[in-house]
Amino acid sequence: MSDTMPDIMPSKAMLLAGLRDRIRRIEGVGGNGARVLPLGVPELDGALPDGGLPLGCLHELAGPEMARGAATAFAAALLARLAAGEKAGGPAMGPAVWIVRGRDLHAPGLAAYGLLPDRLIAVRAARDTDALWAMEEALRCRRLSAVLGEVGAVDLTASRRLQLAAEAGGVTGLLLRTGRGAGRVLAEASAAVTRWQIAAAPSVPDEPGVGPARWRAELLRCRGGRPGSWLLEWRDGGLVVPGPFPARTTRPTPEPMPVTLPDRWAEVA
């Protein structure tokens, strides 16, 4: 019996590994050889499958009305990383597509997060149905690196179509859900591989003025990973976990100056 155990155990391990790999491929996460994008934060990458954000699938980000700018900035940082990445064993990936609903896409603001105009194609959609159609078509284009779509309403069927399109084209999709009621959309069913809740966090300026952008990023769902919450900061072109708030220096309270009343005041008194 002892002589046969070494032969049986590796077979069981290989069988279990194969089953896990097959389940992950069915779920749209990938499997052996799956491409991921490390975000550069060990605490965050450790919670993601295979140490990074899965590529070639759909991700969903939501932010409440008061944190719309924070969710948009965090999405821009992710899109910039995707547009600047390289395919495994291949040339640099193509530009990214941003499907915007309004006219407020600010190029200098995007450049601050590394998303330069030569790596971005902006598409304006008037309705959710137009945005979803454009996003699905763009995800099937293998010459692109990523597609971000600003969408208000999307059901399970629509998200499933986007996930299948991302798998077919090998392009990563980001669904940006902002505006009124965005904080509740994550309770709805979705085919997205990861689902994020993004909120603004107070920053600490290095000098008098405004400090680097900070977010409270909460990973609510992740196939093949584990949920978590992190305080992230954008510094030197990348995401970092900021250190503790610096202790406030308290200035000593000056002692009161002695007051000497003039002689005439003393006479009046």
C-alpha positions as CSV (number, residue, x, y, z in Angstrom):
1,M,0.0,0.0,0.0
2,S,2.8,2.4,0.9
3,D,4.5,1.7,-2.5
4,T,1.4,2.8,-4.4
5,M,0.6,6.0,-2.4
6,P,3.2,8.2,-4.1
7,D,1.7,7.3,-7.5
8,I,-1.9,8.0,-6.3
9,M,-1.5,11.3,-4.5
10,P,0.0,13.2,-7.5
11,S,-2.8,11.9,-9.7
12,K,-5.4,13.3,-7.2
13,A,-3.6,16.6,-7.0
14,M,-3.4,16.9,-10.8
15,L,-7.1,16.0,-11.0
16,L,-8.2,18.6,-8.5
17,A,-6.0,21.2,-10.2
18,G,-7.6,20.4,-13.5
19,L,-11.1,20.7,-12.1
20,R,-10.3,24.0,-10.5
21,D,-8.9,25.3,-13.8
22,R,-12.0,24.1,-15.7
23,I,-14.3,25.8,-13.2
24,R,-12.4,29.1,-13.5
25,R,-12.6,29.0,-17.3
26,I,-16.4,28.3,-17.1
27,E,-16.7,31.3,-14.7
28,G,-14.9,33.5,-17.2
29,V,-11.8,34.1,-15.0
30,G,-9.4,32.2,-17.1
31,G,-7.3,29.3,-15.9
32,N,-3.7,28.2,-16.4
33,G,-2.1,30.9,-18.5
34,A,-4.7,33.5,-17.7
35,R,-3.6,37.1,-18.1
36,V,-3.8,39.4,-15.1
37,L,-2.7,42.9,-14.5
38,P,-0.9,43.4,-11.1
39,L,-2.0,46.7,-9.6
40,G,1.2,47.2,-7.7
41,V,-0.3,47.0,-4.2
42,P,0.7,43.6,-2.6
43,E,-2.3,43.7,-0.2
44,L,-4.7,44.2,-3.1
45,D,-3.0,41.9,-5.6
46,G,-3.0,39.2,-3.0
47,A,-6.8,39.2,-2.9
48,L,-7.2,39.0,-6.7
49,P,-6.9,35.7,-8.6
50,D,-3.4,34.9,-9.7
51,G,-2.1,38.1,-8.2
52,G,-3.7,40.7,-10.3
53,L,-6.8,42.1,-12.0
54,P,-8.1,39.4,-14.5
55,L,-7.9,40.6,-18.1
56,G,-10.2,39.7,-21.0
57,C,-13.3,39.9,-18.8
58,L,-15.8,42.4,-17.3
59,H,-15.4,44.5,-14.1
60,E,-17.9,46.8,-12.5
61,L,-17.2,49.9,-10.5
62,A,-19.8,52.0,-8.7
63,G,-19.7,55.1,-6.6
64,P,-22.5,57.1,-4.9
65,E,-23.6,60.5,-6.2
66,M,-21.3,62.4,-3.8
67,A,-18.3,60.2,-4.9
68,R,-18.9,60.4,-8.6
69,G,-15.6,62.1,-9.2
70,A,-13.7,59.6,-7.0
71,A,-15.1,56.6,-8.9
72,T,-14.3,58.2,-12.3
73,A,-10.8,59.0,-11.2
74,F,-10.2,55.4,-10.0
75,A,-11.6,54.1,-13.2
76,A,-9.2,56.4,-15.2
77,A,-6.3,55.1,-13.2
78,L,-7.2,51.5,-14.0
79,L,-7.9,52.2,-17.7
80,A,-4.5,53.9,-18.0
81,R,-2.8,50.8,-16.5
82,L,-4.6,48.6,-19.0
83,A,-3.8,50.9,-22.0
84,A,-0.1,50.9,-21.0
85,G,0.2,47.2,-20.5
86,E,1.6,44.6,-22.8
87,K,0.2,41.3,-24.0
88,A,1.8,38.2,-22.7
89,G,4.6,37.4,-25.2
90,G,3.3,40.0,-27.6
91,P,3.6,43.7,-28.6
92,A,2.2,46.6,-26.6
93,M,-1.6,46.6,-26.5
94,G,-3.8,49.0,-28.4
95,P,-5.6,52.1,-27.2
96,A,-8.5,52.2,-24.8
97,V,-12.0,53.3,-25.5
98,W,-14.0,55.5,-23.1
99,I,-17.8,55.6,-23.8
100,V,-18.9,58.8,-22.2
101,R,-22.5,59.9,-21.6
102,G,-21.9,63.6,-21.2
103,R,-19.5,66.2,-22.4
104,D,-17.4,66.5,-19.3
105,L,-14.4,64.2,-20.1
106,H,-11.5,66.4,-19.1
107,A,-8.3,65.5,-20.9
108,P,-5.9,67.2,-18.5
109,G,-7.5,65.4,-15.6
110,L,-7.2,62.0,-17.3
111,A,-3.5,62.8,-18.1
112,A,-2.9,63.2,-14.4
113,Y,-3.6,59.5,-14.0
114,G,-1.5,58.5,-17.0
115,L,-4.3,58.3,-19.5
116,L,-2.9,60.3,-22.4
117,P,-4.9,61.4,-25.5
118,D,-2.8,59.2,-27.9
119,R,-3.9,56.1,-25.9
120,L,-7.6,57.0,-25.7
121,I,-10.6,56.9,-28.1
122,A,-13.6,58.8,-26.7
123,V,-17.1,57.8,-27.8
124,R,-20.2,59.7,-26.8
125,A,-23.5,57.8,-26.3
126,A,-26.8,59.5,-25.6
127,R,-28.6,56.5,-24.1
128,D,-27.8,53.5,-22.1
129,T,-28.8,51.2,-24.9
130,D,-26.4,53.0,-27.3
131,A,-23.6,52.8,-24.7
132,L,-24.1,49.1,-24.1
133,W,-24.2,48.4,-27.9
134,A,-21.0,50.4,-28.5
135,M,-19.3,48.7,-25.5
136,E,-20.2,45.2,-26.7
137,E,-18.9,45.9,-30.2
138,A,-15.7,47.5,-28.9
139,L,-15.0,44.5,-26.6
140,R,-14.9,42.2,-29.6
141,C,-12.1,44.3,-31.3
142,R,-8.8,42.6,-30.5
143,R,-6.8,45.7,-31.4
144,L,-8.0,47.5,-28.2
145,S,-6.6,47.1,-24.7
146,A,-9.7,48.0,-22.7
147,V,-13.2,49.5,-23.0
148,L,-14.8,51.6,-20.3
149,G,-18.6,52.4,-20.5
150,E,-20.5,54.8,-18.4
151,V,-23.9,53.1,-18.0
152,G,-26.8,53.8,-15.7
153,A,-29.0,50.8,-16.1
154,V,-27.7,47.3,-17.0
155,D,-29.5,44.0,-16.3
156,L,-28.0,40.5,-16.0
157,T,-28.6,39.7,-19.6
158,A,-26.8,42.8,-20.8
159,S,-23.8,42.2,-18.4
160,R,-23.6,38.6,-19.6
161,R,-23.4,39.8,-23.2
162,L,-20.6,42.2,-22.3
163,Q,-18.7,39.4,-20.4
164,L,-19.0,37.1,-23.4
165,A,-17.8,39.8,-25.8
166,A,-14.8,40.5,-23.5
167,E,-13.9,36.8,-23.5
168,A,-14.3,36.6,-27.3
169,G,-12.1,39.6,-28.0
170,G,-9.7,39.2,-25.1
171,V,-10.4,42.8,-24.2
172,T,-10.9,44.0,-20.6
173,G,-14.2,45.8,-19.9
174,L,-15.0,48.3,-17.2
175,L,-18.6,49.2,-16.3
176,L,-18.6,52.6,-14.5
177,R,-21.9,53.0,-12.6
178,T,-22.2,56.5,-11.2
179,G,-25.0,58.9,-10.4
180,R,-28.1,58.7,-8.4
181,G,-28.8,55.2,-7.0
182,A,-25.4,53.9,-8.0
183,G,-24.8,52.8,-4.4
184,R,-27.6,50.3,-4.8
185,V,-26.7,48.8,-8.1
186,L,-24.3,46.4,-6.6
187,A,-27.2,44.5,-5.0
188,E,-28.4,43.6,-8.5
189,A,-27.3,40.4,-10.3
190,S,-24.3,40.9,-12.7
191,A,-22.0,38.7,-14.8
192,A,-19.0,40.9,-13.9
193,V,-16.0,39.0,-12.6
194,T,-15.2,41.7,-10.0
195,R,-17.5,44.4,-8.5
196,W,-16.1,47.5,-6.7
197,Q,-17.5,50.2,-4.5
198,I,-15.3,53.4,-4.7
199,A,-15.6,56.3,-2.3
200,A,-13.5,59.4,-1.7
201,A,-11.1,59.5,1.2
202,P,-9.4,62.5,2.9
203,S,-5.9,63.2,1.6
204,V,-2.9,64.6,3.4
205,P,-1.0,67.3,1.5
206,D,2.7,67.1,1.3
207,E,2.8,70.8,1.4
208,P,0.2,73.6,1.8
209,G,-2.5,72.8,-0.8
210,V,-4.3,69.7,-2.0
211,G,-2.8,66.3,-1.4
212,P,-2.7,63.2,-3.6
213,A,-6.0,61.6,-4.5
214,R,-7.2,58.9,-2.1
215,W,-9.9,56.3,-2.4
216,R,-11.6,53.8,-0.2
217,A,-11.8,50.8,-2.6
218,E,-14.0,48.0,-1.5
219,L,-13.9,44.8,-3.5
220,L,-17.4,43.3,-2.9
221,R,-17.2,40.4,-5.3
222,C,-14.3,38.6,-7.0
223,R,-14.4,35.2,-8.7
224,G,-11.5,33.2,-7.7
225,G,-10.4,35.9,-5.2
226,R,-11.6,37.2,-1.9
227,P,-13.4,40.5,-1.0
228,G,-11.7,43.2,1.0
229,S,-11.4,46.9,1.6
230,W,-8.3,49.1,1.1
231,L,-7.3,52.8,1.5
232,L,-5.4,53.6,-1.7
233,E,-3.5,56.7,-2.8
234,W,-2.4,57.8,-6.3
235,R,1.3,58.8,-6.0
236,D,4.1,58.9,-8.5
237,G,2.0,57.4,-11.2
238,G,0.8,54.4,-9.3
239,L,-1.4,53.1,-6.5
240,V,0.0,52.8,-3.0
241,V,-1.3,52.1,0.4
242,P,-0.7,55.4,2.3
243,G,1.0,55.5,5.6
244,P,-0.7,56.7,8.8
245,F,-1.8,60.3,9.1
246,P,1.0,62.4,10.4
247,A,0.6,63.5,14.0
248,R,-0.6,67.0,14.3
249,T,2.0,69.3,15.9
250,T,0.5,71.4,18.6
251,R,1.9,74.8,19.2
252,P,2.5,75.7,22.8
253,T,0.0,78.2,24.1
254,P,1.8,81.5,24.7
255,E,1.6,82.8,28.2
256,P,-0.5,85.9,28.7
257,M,1.3,89.2,28.6
258,P,1.1,91.1,31.8
259,V,-1.1,94.2,31.5
260,T,-0.2,97.4,33.2
261,L,-3.0,99.9,33.5
262,P,-2.1,103.6,33.1
263,D,-2.1,105.7,36.2
264,R,-5.1,107.6,35.2
265,W,-7.1,104.4,34.7
266,A,-6.2,103.5,38.2
267,E,-7.4,106.9,39.5
268,V,-10.8,106.4,37.7
269,A,-11.1,103.0,39.2
